[in-house]
Amino acid sequence: MYSFLQRLGRSLMLPVAVLPAAALLLGIGYAIDPTGWGVNNQIAGFLIASGNAIFGNLALLFAIGVALGMAKSRDGAVALAAVVGFMVVTTLLKPESVSNLMHIKLDKVDAGFKTLGNNVLIGIIIGLVAAWAFNKFHQTELPAVLSFFSGRRLVPIVVSGISLFIALIFLFIWPTLNGALVAFGKWMIGLGAVGAGLFGFFNRLLIPTGLHHALNTVFWFDVAGINDIPKFNTKDAVKGVTGMYQAGFFPVMMFGIPGAALAMYHSAKTKRKKAVAGIFLAGAFTAILTGVTEPVEFLFMFTAPLLYFVHAVLTGISMFIAANFHWTAGFGFSAGLIDFVLSFRNPNANQPYMLLVLGLVYFILYYIIFRFVIKWLDIKTPGRESDSEIDKMQVSQHVNTQQTETEGKYDQLAQLVIAGIGGKDNIETVTHCATRLRFELKDNQRVDEAQIKQAGAAGVMKVGRKNAQVIIGTHVQQVADAVDRYLK
């Protein structure tokens, strides 16, 4: 089950990766016409409508993304099957269709069917069905007379048939299921600032496992009616309320994490500061600009669990403070400077500049806490290793450089990671998300964490007996491509 949730969390990142495009279009549109929502300017109206076209089809994007992420290979047939399944289910469950099938008047159809077509949960379910069908039937051979429909061509046909049964089941259970989800969403919203704080706390706690993506989906998209990210860009938003599950991340990601990085740099041994400065500078800059914090978080996540717990608590407090004072801003990808600037002129943003003020406080707070705890507990953050560990690292890096000096940097890193992960023969599958390479292995006891970190990875995490994650950073796509080339 844990492995399944891991793969599902990874799959959810594929449709989420489309959102920066929507954020860019909307951000520019709102900057041009912040009061008229595009009514006062044709160019702004064009850009805002384009961005909303993405948010308006999120359920379909999730169906395709989950199908591709959960299938054994990213084949076009599984994406096509997801589209077919989604169209069958949502068409059969339109209010007009439900009225006809159930022989009831249109105004008596349960209200839940009106929003089913863009509920992300439906997209996820269809994506899982499409991936299962592909994994099961993409190599199936039919009798000669039907051979044209064998293999990959069979997958969309199977999914369309299964989708009929799904639609039939949802015809009866959706009102109850949707009611329960909406009730949960209203309960969480009713908690107000406390609910936002709890979400922020658990969001950070789940980062090491990768399961935070599933949690994010409930709050950020239309699973339980909260739909915080898309709603922030519509007139349905409540100013000062919509966006409360996003705003509090800005002070942490743009200021807190860089403060922690600076504290770790200043805590490094004098003779090691120059060597580790690049690690901290790159991680801090990535967090500020894009809101991707894992390259820094994994520098202390396992060496200092206490610090990481404090980081999760501070994130929850930031979310609580922003929600309590109704300071709101939104993002399409993460709470970095790019998204902050794009959302600043959004009509639903409420006193977003106060998030910068809170951020300055958080920079100082993170710096003081991290500097104190690192010195107090003598935590071996980068640059504080013993001389023997440094000597081993330098020897290993010298050998690695000699062996790979003629190769590209991504090919270099890929080969070193594969060697550290236990070699080609230890790898079952490899995928990636926004910052991590995710390996399914024959035995993760063969993983050499020290060697992988020496190669340039920010961290390594073992999950169970057969899974390991290597934290690369925002250039993970290039490294993943190099890994694929090397394995082939």
C-alpha positions as CSV (number, residue, x, y, z in Angstrom):
1,M,0.0,0.0,0.0
2,Y,2.8,2.4,0.9
3,S,4.5,1.8,-2.4
4,F,1.2,2.4,-4.2
5,L,0.7,5.7,-2.4
6,Q,4.3,6.7,-3.3
7,R,3.7,6.1,-7.0
8,L,0.4,7.9,-6.8
9,G,2.0,10.9,-5.2
10,R,4.6,10.9,-7.9
11,S,2.0,10.7,-10.6
12,L,0.1,13.7,-9.2
13,M,3.1,15.9,-9.9
14,L,2.6,15.5,-13.7
15,P,-0.6,17.5,-14.0
16,V,0.5,19.9,-11.2
17,A,3.6,20.7,-13.4
18,V,1.2,22.3,-15.9
19,L,-0.1,24.9,-13.4
20,P,2.9,27.3,-13.8
21,A,1.7,27.9,-17.3
22,A,-1.7,28.9,-16.1
23,A,-0.2,31.0,-13.3
24,L,1.9,32.9,-15.8
25,L,-1.0,33.6,-18.1
26,L,-3.2,34.7,-15.2
27,G,-0.5,36.7,-13.5
28,I,0.2,38.8,-16.6
29,G,-3.5,39.2,-17.3
30,Y,-4.2,40.4,-13.8
31,A,-1.2,42.8,-13.9
32,I,-2.7,44.4,-17.0
33,D,-6.3,44.6,-15.7
34,P,-6.4,44.0,-11.9
35,T,-9.8,45.4,-11.4
36,G,-11.8,44.3,-14.5
37,W,-10.7,40.7,-14.7
38,G,-10.0,41.2,-18.4
39,V,-13.2,43.2,-19.1
40,N,-11.3,46.5,-19.5
41,N,-8.5,45.1,-21.7
42,Q,-8.8,42.6,-24.5
43,I,-5.2,41.3,-24.1
44,A,-5.8,40.8,-20.4
45,G,-9.1,39.0,-21.1
46,F,-7.4,36.8,-23.6
47,L,-4.6,35.8,-21.2
48,I,-7.0,35.3,-18.2
49,A,-9.3,33.1,-20.3
50,S,-6.3,31.0,-21.5
51,G,-5.1,30.5,-17.9
52,N,-8.6,29.5,-16.7
53,A,-8.9,27.0,-19.6
54,I,-6.2,25.0,-17.8
55,F,-7.8,25.3,-14.4
56,G,-11.2,24.4,-16.0
57,N,-9.9,21.0,-17.2
58,L,-7.9,19.9,-14.2
59,A,-9.8,16.7,-13.7
60,L,-9.0,15.6,-17.2
61,L,-5.3,16.6,-16.7
62,F,-5.2,14.5,-13.5
63,A,-6.7,11.5,-15.4
64,I,-4.0,11.7,-18.0
65,G,-1.2,12.4,-15.5
66,V,-2.1,9.6,-13.1
67,A,-2.5,7.1,-16.0
68,L,0.9,7.9,-17.4
69,G,2.5,7.9,-13.9
70,M,1.1,4.6,-12.8
71,A,1.5,2.7,-16.1
72,K,4.6,0.5,-16.6
73,S,5.6,2.8,-19.5
74,R,4.6,6.2,-20.5
75,D,2.8,5.1,-23.7
76,G,0.4,7.2,-25.6
77,A,-2.2,4.4,-25.5
78,V,-2.6,4.8,-21.7
79,A,-3.1,8.6,-22.1
80,L,-5.7,8.0,-24.8
81,A,-7.4,5.4,-22.6
82,A,-7.6,7.9,-19.8
83,V,-9.3,10.5,-22.0
84,V,-11.8,7.9,-23.3
85,G,-12.6,6.7,-19.8
86,F,-13.0,10.3,-18.5
87,M,-15.3,11.3,-21.4
88,V,-17.5,8.2,-20.9
89,V,-17.9,8.7,-17.2
90,T,-18.4,12.5,-17.2
91,T,-20.8,12.4,-20.2
92,L,-23.0,9.7,-18.6
93,L,-23.1,11.5,-15.3
94,K,-24.0,15.0,-16.6
95,P,-27.2,16.2,-14.9
96,E,-29.1,15.9,-18.2
97,S,-28.0,12.3,-18.5
98,V,-28.7,11.5,-14.9
99,S,-32.2,13.0,-15.3
100,N,-32.9,10.7,-18.3
101,L,-31.4,7.6,-16.8
102,M,-33.1,7.9,-13.4
103,H,-36.4,9.2,-14.9
104,I,-36.4,12.3,-12.6
105,K,-36.8,16.0,-13.4
106,L,-33.6,17.9,-14.1
107,D,-34.2,20.2,-11.1
108,K,-34.4,17.2,-8.8
109,V,-30.9,15.8,-9.8
110,D,-28.5,15.9,-6.9
111,A,-26.3,19.0,-7.1
112,G,-23.1,16.9,-6.8
113,F,-23.5,15.8,-10.4
114,K,-23.2,19.4,-11.6
115,T,-19.5,19.6,-10.4
116,L,-18.5,16.0,-11.0
117,G,-17.0,16.8,-14.4
118,N,-14.2,18.8,-12.9
119,N,-13.7,16.9,-9.6
120,V,-10.1,15.8,-9.4
121,L,-11.0,12.6,-7.6
122,I,-12.8,11.4,-10.7
123,G,-9.8,12.1,-12.7
124,I,-7.6,10.2,-10.3
125,I,-9.9,7.2,-10.4
126,I,-10.1,7.1,-14.2
127,G,-6.3,7.5,-14.4
128,L,-5.8,4.5,-12.1
129,V,-8.2,2.4,-14.1
130,A,-6.5,3.3,-17.4
131,A,-3.0,2.5,-15.9
132,W,-4.3,-0.9,-14.6
133,A,-5.8,-1.7,-18.0
134,F,-2.6,-0.8,-19.8
135,N,-0.4,-2.9,-17.4
136,K,-2.8,-5.8,-17.8
137,F,-3.7,-5.8,-21.5
138,H,-1.1,-3.9,-23.5
139,Q,0.5,-7.2,-24.7
140,T,-2.7,-9.2,-25.0
141,E,-3.1,-11.2,-28.2
142,L,-6.6,-11.6,-29.6
143,P,-7.7,-14.3,-32.1
144,A,-6.6,-13.7,-35.7
145,V,-9.9,-12.3,-36.8
146,L,-9.6,-9.6,-34.1
147,S,-5.9,-9.2,-34.2
148,F,-6.1,-5.5,-35.3
149,F,-7.4,-4.7,-31.8
150,S,-4.6,-6.6,-29.9
151,G,-2.1,-5.0,-27.6
152,R,-2.2,-1.3,-27.0
153,R,-5.2,-0.8,-29.2
154,L,-7.2,-3.0,-26.8
155,V,-6.5,-0.8,-23.8
156,P,-8.9,2.1,-24.6
157,I,-11.6,-0.4,-25.6
158,V,-11.3,-2.1,-22.2
159,V,-11.3,1.2,-20.3
160,S,-14.4,2.3,-22.1
161,G,-16.2,-0.8,-21.0
162,I,-15.0,-0.5,-17.4
163,S,-16.0,3.2,-17.4
164,L,-19.6,2.1,-18.1
165,F,-19.6,0.2,-14.9
166,I,-17.9,3.0,-13.0
167,A,-20.6,5.4,-14.2
168,L,-23.3,3.0,-13.1
169,I,-21.8,2.7,-9.7
170,F,-21.3,6.5,-9.3
171,L,-24.8,7.1,-10.4
172,F,-25.9,5.7,-7.0
173,I,-23.0,6.4,-4.7
174,W,-21.8,9.9,-5.9
175,P,-24.5,11.9,-4.0
176,T,-23.4,10.3,-0.7
177,L,-19.7,10.3,-1.5
178,N,-19.7,13.9,-2.7
179,G,-21.7,14.9,0.4
180,A,-19.2,13.3,2.7
181,L,-16.3,15.0,0.8
182,V,-18.0,18.4,0.9
183,A,-18.8,18.0,4.6
184,F,-15.1,17.3,5.3
185,G,-14.1,20.4,3.2
186,K,-16.6,22.6,5.1
187,W,-15.3,21.2,8.4
188,M,-11.7,22.1,7.5
189,I,-12.7,25.5,6.2
190,G,-14.6,26.0,9.4
191,L,-11.4,25.5,11.4
192,G,-10.2,28.6,9.7
193,A,-6.6,29.6,10.6
194,V,-6.2,26.5,12.8
195,G,-7.0,24.2,9.8
196,A,-4.5,26.1,7.7
197,G,-1.9,25.7,10.4
198,L,-2.5,21.9,10.7
199,F,-2.2,21.5,6.9
200,G,1.1,23.4,6.8
201,F,2.5,21.2,9.7
202,F,1.5,17.9,8.1
203,N,2.6,19.1,4.7
204,R,6.2,19.4,5.9
205,L,6.1,16.2,8.0
206,L,5.1,14.2,5.0
207,I,7.8,15.6,2.7
208,P,10.3,12.7,3.6
209,T,7.8,10.1,2.5
210,G,6.6,11.9,-0.7
211,L,3.0,11.5,0.5
212,H,2.5,15.2,0.9
213,H,1.4,15.4,-2.8
214,A,-1.8,13.4,-1.9
215,L,-2.5,15.7,1.1
216,N,-2.0,18.8,-1.1
217,T,-4.5,17.5,-3.7
218,V,-7.3,17.5,-1.1
219,F,-6.7,21.1,-0.1
220,W,-5.5,22.7,-3.3
221,F,-7.9,21.1,-5.8
222,D,-11.5,20.1,-6.1
223,V,-11.6,16.8,-4.2
224,A,-13.5,18.0,-1.1
225,G,-14.8,21.3,-2.4
226,I,-11.8,23.4,-1.0
227,N,-10.2,23.9,-4.4
228,D,-7.9,26.6,-3.0
229,I,-5.6,27.1,-6.1
230,P,-8.1,27.2,-8.9
231,K,-10.7,29.2,-6.8
232,F,-8.1,31.8,-6.0
233,N,-8.1,32.8,-9.7
234,T,-11.9,33.1,-10.0
235,K,-14.7,35.5,-8.9
236,D,-15.9,32.7,-6.6
237,A,-13.1,33.3,-4.2
238,V,-13.7,35.0,-0.9
239,K,-11.0,37.7,-0.5
240,G,-8.9,37.1,2.6
241,V,-10.1,33.5,2.9
242,T,-9.4,31.7,-0.4
243,G,-5.7,31.2,-0.6
244,M,-5.2,30.5,3.1
245,Y,-3.8,27.1,2.2
246,Q,-1.1,28.7,0.1
247,A,-0.1,32.1,1.6
248,G,1.7,30.9,4.7
249,F,4.2,29.0,2.7
250,F,5.7,32.1,1.2
251,P,7.5,33.3,4.4
252,V,8.9,29.8,5.0
253,M,10.1,29.1,1.4
254,M,11.3,32.5,0.4
255,F,12.8,33.5,3.8
256,G,12.9,30.7,6.4
257,I,14.7,28.1,4.4
258,P,17.4,30.6,3.2
259,G,17.8,31.6,6.8
260,A,18.4,28.0,7.7
261,A,20.9,27.7,4.9
262,L,22.8,30.7,6.1
263,A,22.9,29.3,9.6
264,M,24.3,26.0,8.4
265,Y,26.9,27.8,6.4
266,H,28.0,30.0,9.3
267,S,28.1,26.8,11.5
268,A,30.5,25.0,9.1
269,K,34.1,24.7,10.0
270,T,36.2,27.6,8.7
271,K,38.3,25.5,6.4
272,R,35.2,23.9,4.9
273,K,33.1,27.0,4.4
274,K,34.4,27.6,0.9
275,A,33.7,24.0,-0.1
276,V,30.1,24.0,1.1
277,A,29.1,27.6,0.2
278,G,27.9,26.5,-3.3
279,I,25.6,23.9,-1.8
280,F,23.9,26.3,0.5
281,L,23.8,29.2,-2.0
282,A,22.2,27.1,-4.7
283,G,19.7,25.6,-2.3
284,A,18.7,29.0,-0.9
285,F,18.4,30.6,-4.3
286,T,16.2,27.8,-5.6
287,A,13.9,28.1,-2.5
288,I,13.6,31.9,-3.0
289,L,13.0,31.9,-6.7
290,T,10.9,28.8,-7.2
291,G,9.8,27.7,-3.8
292,V,11.5,24.3,-4.1
293,T,12.9,23.6,-0.6
294,E,13.9,20.0,-0.7
295,P,17.6,20.6,-1.7
296,V,18.0,22.4,1.6
297,E,15.6,20.4,3.7
298,F,17.4,17.2,3.0
299,L,20.7,18.7,4.3
300,F,19.2,18.5,7.8
301,M,16.2,16.3,7.6
302,F,17.9,13.1,8.8
303,T,21.0,14.5,10.5
304,A,18.8,16.6,12.7
305,P,15.2,15.3,13.1
306,L,14.6,17.8,15.9
307,L,15.4,20.7,13.5
308,Y,13.1,19.3,10.9
309,F,10.2,18.9,13.4
310,V,10.8,22.6,14.4
311,H,10.7,23.4,10.7
312,A,7.3,21.7,10.4
313,V,6.0,23.5,13.5
314,L,7.2,26.9,12.2
315,T,5.5,26.2,8.8
316,G,2.2,25.5,10.6
317,I,2.6,28.7,12.6
318,S,3.3,30.7,9.5
319,M,0.2,29.3,7.8
320,F,-1.9,30.0,11.0
321,I,-0.6,33.7,11.2
322,A,-1.3,34.4,7.5
323,A,-4.8,32.9,7.6
324,N,-5.6,34.5,10.9
325,F,-4.8,38.0,9.6
326,H,-6.3,37.2,6.2
327,W,-3.1,37.8,4.3
328,T,-3.4,35.9,1.0
329,A,-1.4,35.2,-2.1
330,G,-1.5,32.3,-4.5
331,F,0.8,30.1,-6.6
332,G,0.6,27.8,-9.5
333,F,3.7,25.7,-8.7
334,S,5.1,26.6,-5.3
335,A,5.5,29.6,-2.9
336,G,8.6,31.2,-4.6
337,L,9.3,34.7,-5.8
338,I,8.1,34.0,-9.3
339,D,4.7,32.9,-8.2
340,F,4.5,35.7,-5.6
341,V,5.1,38.4,-8.2
342,L,2.6,36.8,-10.6
343,S,-0.1,36.7,-7.9
344,F,0.6,40.1,-6.4
345,R,-1.9,41.9,-8.7
346,N,-4.5,39.1,-8.5
347,P,-7.7,40.8,-7.3
348,N,-8.1,38.1,-4.6
349,A,-4.7,38.7,-3.1
350,N,-5.2,40.5,0.3
351,Q,-2.3,42.5,1.8
352,P,0.3,40.2,0.2
353,Y,3.1,42.6,1.2
354,M,2.6,41.5,4.8
355,L,3.8,38.1,3.9
356,L,7.1,39.7,3.1
357,V,7.2,41.4,6.5
358,L,6.4,38.0,8.1
359,G,9.1,36.5,5.9
360,L,11.8,38.9,7.3
361,V,10.9,37.8,10.8
362,Y,11.0,34.2,9.7
363,F,14.5,34.6,8.2
364,I,15.8,35.9,11.5
365,L,13.9,33.2,13.5
366,Y,15.1,30.3,11.3
367,Y,18.7,31.6,11.5
368,I,18.8,31.9,15.3
369,I,17.1,28.6,15.9
370,F,19.2,26.6,13.5
371,R,22.5,28.2,14.6
372,F,21.7,27.6,18.2
373,V,20.6,23.9,17.8
374,I,23.4,23.0,15.5
375,K,26.0,24.3,17.9
376,W,24.2,22.9,21.0
377,L,23.8,19.4,19.7
378,D,26.9,19.4,17.5
379,I,24.9,18.4,14.5
380,K,27.0,17.3,11.5
381,T,25.4,19.5,8.8
382,P,27.5,19.9,5.7
383,G,30.9,21.4,6.5
384,R,30.9,20.1,10.1
385,E,32.1,16.5,9.2
386,S,35.1,15.0,11.0
387,D,38.4,15.2,9.2
388,S,38.4,11.5,8.5
389,E,35.0,11.8,6.7
390,I,36.3,14.8,4.7
391,D,39.4,12.8,3.7
392,K,37.3,9.9,2.4
393,M,35.0,12.3,0.5
394,Q,38.0,14.0,-1.2
395,V,39.5,10.7,-2.2
396,S,36.2,9.4,-3.6
397,Q,35.6,12.7,-5.5
398,H,39.1,12.6,-7.0
399,V,38.5,9.0,-8.2
400,N,35.1,9.9,-9.6
401,T,36.4,13.0,-11.4
402,Q,39.2,11.0,-13.0
403,Q,36.8,8.3,-14.1
404,T,34.2,10.7,-15.6
405,E,36.2,13.8,-16.6
406,T,35.3,13.4,-20.3
407,E,31.6,13.0,-19.7
408,G,28.7,15.6,-19.4
409,K,27.8,16.6,-15.9
410,Y,24.4,14.9,-16.0
411,D,25.8,11.7,-17.4
412,Q,28.5,11.9,-14.7
413,L,25.9,12.3,-11.9
414,A,23.7,9.6,-13.4
415,Q,26.5,7.0,-13.5
416,L,27.7,7.8,-10.0
417,V,24.1,7.6,-8.6
418,I,23.5,4.3,-10.3
419,A,26.8,2.9,-8.9
420,G,25.8,4.2,-5.4
421,I,22.3,2.7,-5.7
422,G,23.8,-0.7,-6.1
423,G,24.4,-0.9,-9.9
424,K,22.2,-1.6,-12.9
425,D,21.4,-5.1,-11.8
426,N,19.9,-3.8,-8.5
427,I,17.4,-1.5,-10.3
428,E,13.8,-2.7,-11.1
429,T,12.4,0.7,-12.2
430,V,13.3,4.4,-11.9
431,T,11.0,7.4,-12.1
432,H,11.2,11.0,-10.9
433,C,9.1,13.8,-9.5
434,A,9.9,17.5,-9.1
435,T,13.2,17.0,-7.3
436,R,13.8,13.3,-6.7
437,L,14.8,10.2,-8.5
438,R,12.6,7.3,-7.3
439,F,14.1,3.8,-7.5
440,E,12.4,0.5,-7.1
441,L,15.2,-1.8,-6.2
442,K,15.8,-5.5,-5.6
443,D,17.5,-4.7,-2.3
444,N,18.0,-1.3,-0.9
445,Q,20.6,-2.6,1.6
446,R,23.0,-2.3,-1.3
447,V,22.6,1.4,-1.4
448,D,25.7,3.4,-0.5
449,E,24.3,6.7,0.8
450,A,27.7,8.3,1.3
451,Q,28.8,7.6,-2.2
452,I,25.5,9.1,-3.6
453,K,25.9,12.3,-1.5
454,Q,29.5,12.6,-2.6
455,A,28.3,12.5,-6.2
456,G,26.3,15.7,-5.6
457,A,22.9,14.5,-4.5
458,A,21.3,16.5,-1.6
459,G,20.1,13.4,0.2
460,V,19.0,9.8,0.1
461,M,16.0,8.2,1.7
462,K,15.2,4.4,1.9
463,V,11.6,3.4,2.0
464,G,10.8,-0.1,3.0
465,R,13.2,-2.8,1.6
466,K,12.8,-2.2,-2.1
467,N,12.5,1.6,-2.6
468,A,14.9,4.5,-2.4
469,Q,14.7,8.1,-3.3
470,V,17.7,10.3,-4.3
471,I,17.1,14.1,-3.9
472,I,18.7,15.8,-6.9
473,G,17.0,19.2,-7.1
474,T,15.2,21.1,-9.8
475,H,17.5,19.6,-12.5
476,V,16.2,16.1,-11.8
477,Q,14.6,15.8,-15.3
478,Q,18.0,16.1,-17.0
479,V,19.5,13.6,-14.5
480,A,16.6,11.2,-15.0
481,D,17.1,11.3,-18.8
482,A,20.8,10.6,-18.3
483,V,19.9,7.6,-16.0
484,D,17.5,6.2,-18.7
485,R,20.2,6.5,-21.4
486,Y,22.7,4.8,-19.2
487,L,20.4,2.0,-18.2
488,K,19.5,1.3,-21.9
